[in-house]
Amino acid sequence: MVSSPAPNGPPRLGLLVAKNCGTAVQRNRIKRRLRAVAEDIELQPGIDYVIIATDKVAQAPHDQLKDWLSRALEESSRA
């Protein structure tokens, strides 16, 4: 995950899911799952977030996705 400062306002989320993650239906499912997890986590206002997904997201349980995203946020805030 990559984050960068943005103009003041709500946090913005960009999702990148490559074609090697499956069919269009599978890629859209991955994006829906990531958006749902991002709603559960406090994203800081004024920050742009970009998540580059892998095909593991399609099979991972919601709690594991939330843990992955939380850890990625912590790592990006330290950098």
C-alpha positions as CSV (number, residue, x, y, z in Angstrom):
1,M,0.0,0.0,0.0
2,V,1.1,3.5,-0.8
3,S,-0.1,6.7,0.9
4,S,0.6,10.3,0.2
5,P,-0.7,13.7,1.4
6,A,-3.6,15.1,-0.6
7,P,-5.6,18.3,-0.6
8,N,-7.8,18.7,2.5
9,G,-10.9,16.6,2.4
10,P,-12.0,13.0,3.0
11,P,-9.5,10.2,2.5
12,R,-9.4,8.8,-1.0
13,L,-8.9,5.2,-1.9
14,G,-7.5,3.8,-5.1
15,L,-7.5,0.1,-5.9
16,L,-5.3,-1.6,-8.4
17,V,-6.2,-5.2,-9.3
18,A,-4.2,-6.7,-12.2
19,K,-5.8,-9.0,-14.8
20,N,-3.7,-11.9,-13.6
21,C,-6.0,-11.9,-10.5
22,G,-8.7,-13.5,-12.5
23,T,-11.8,-12.7,-14.6
24,A,-13.5,-9.4,-14.4
25,V,-16.1,-10.8,-12.0
26,Q,-13.3,-12.0,-9.6
27,R,-11.4,-8.6,-9.9
28,N,-14.6,-6.7,-9.1
29,R,-15.2,-9.0,-6.1
30,I,-11.7,-8.2,-4.8
31,K,-12.4,-4.5,-5.2
32,R,-15.7,-4.8,-3.3
33,R,-14.0,-6.7,-0.5
34,L,-11.2,-4.2,-0.2
35,R,-13.7,-1.3,-0.1
36,A,-15.7,-3.0,2.7
37,V,-12.5,-3.6,4.8
38,A,-11.4,0.0,4.2
39,E,-14.7,1.2,5.7
40,D,-14.0,-0.7,8.9
41,I,-10.6,1.0,9.3
42,E,-10.0,4.6,10.2
43,L,-8.4,6.2,7.2
44,Q,-7.0,9.6,7.9
45,P,-8.6,12.6,6.1
46,G,-6.4,14.4,3.6
47,I,-4.5,11.3,2.6
48,D,-4.7,9.4,-0.7
49,Y,-4.3,5.6,-0.3
50,V,-3.5,3.2,-3.2
51,I,-3.9,-0.6,-2.6
52,I,-2.3,-3.0,-5.0
53,A,-4.2,-6.2,-4.6
54,T,-3.2,-9.8,-5.3
55,D,-5.3,-12.8,-5.9
56,K,-5.0,-13.9,-2.3
57,V,-7.6,-11.2,-1.4
58,A,-10.4,-13.2,-3.1
59,Q,-10.0,-16.1,-0.8
60,A,-8.9,-14.5,2.5
61,P,-11.5,-14.1,5.3
62,H,-12.7,-10.6,6.2
63,D,-10.8,-10.5,9.5
64,Q,-7.5,-11.5,7.8
65,L,-8.0,-8.7,5.2
66,K,-8.7,-6.2,8.0
67,D,-5.5,-7.3,9.7
68,W,-3.4,-7.0,6.5
69,L,-4.7,-3.5,5.8
70,S,-4.2,-2.4,9.4
71,R,-0.6,-3.6,9.4
72,A,0.0,-1.9,6.0
73,L,-1.4,1.4,7.4
74,E,0.9,1.1,10.4
75,E,3.9,0.5,8.2
76,S,3.1,3.3,5.8
77,S,2.7,5.8,8.7
78,R,6.1,4.8,10.1
79,A,7.8,5.4,6.7
